[in-house]
Amino acid sequence: MGTILVVDDEPMILSVVEQCLARDGHRVFTATNGARALSLARRVNPDLAILDINMPGMSGLDVCQQLREDPTLCRILV
C-alpha cells in the first residue's frame, strides 16, 4: 500500500482519518501544521498528501504550493 501524509489542525480529525487509512494497510504520517507537514514530506516522501485548507499560520494551499515548487516533492499527489 501507499504512504500518506495527513495534515489537519484538529487532532480528532487526524485520528479518525489515520485509523481509516491504516486499517486499509497504508503507512500514515500526520502533522498538525504546515511547517511540520513540509518537514515530514521531505523525510518520508509520501505518495499522497491530504491537506486541510484552513489552518492557522500556513494553509493547506500554502503547503501545496511549496510541495509543487520543490523538485524533490512535486510528484506527491495532493
N, C-alpha and C positions, 0 to 999 in steps of 0.2 A: 504494500500500500504506500501512500504518499506521505510526505512531511508537510504539515500545515501549520502556519503561524496565524493565531487568532489574536486580534488586538481590540480591546474594549476597556473603557474606564470603569465599567460596572463588574465587580468580581463575580456576582451571581450569574451574569450572562456568560462570562468566561467559563465558569464551572460547568454550566449546562452544555454549552457548545463543545467544550473539551471532552466531556463524558460521552456525548453522542458520537463524536468523530473517533475517539479512542476505541469505543465499542466496535466500530467497523474496521479496526485494525490500523488506523493512521497513527503516525507519530505526531503528537500535537505539542506545540510550544505556545505559551501565552504571554502577552505583555499588556500592561495597563496604561501605557502612554506611547507616544510616537517615538521618542528617543530610545526607549527600551526595545521597541519593535525593530527599529533600524539596526541596533546592535545585535539583536537575535538573528535578524535576517542575514547579516554578514557572517555570523558564526555558524548557523545551521543550514543556510541556503535552501529555504523551503520550496516546495513545488507550487504552493498556493498560499496566498495571504488573504485572510478575511479581516477587513478593516471597518471599525466603527467610524462613521463620518464625523460625528460631533463629539470631540474630546477636548478637554482643556489643553491649552498650550499648542500642541501640534495636532491638527485634524487628520483624519484618515486620508483626505485628499492631499494634504501636505506629505504624508508618508508615501502615498502612491507616487506623487511627483518625484520624490527623492529616489524611490526604487527605480523609476523609469530613467532617471538621469545617471544612475550608477551602472557602468558597463558590466559589472560582475553580478548585479541583481536584476537587471532589466528583463530577464526572461521569466521572472516569477509571475505567475498568473495572479491577478488581483480580482 
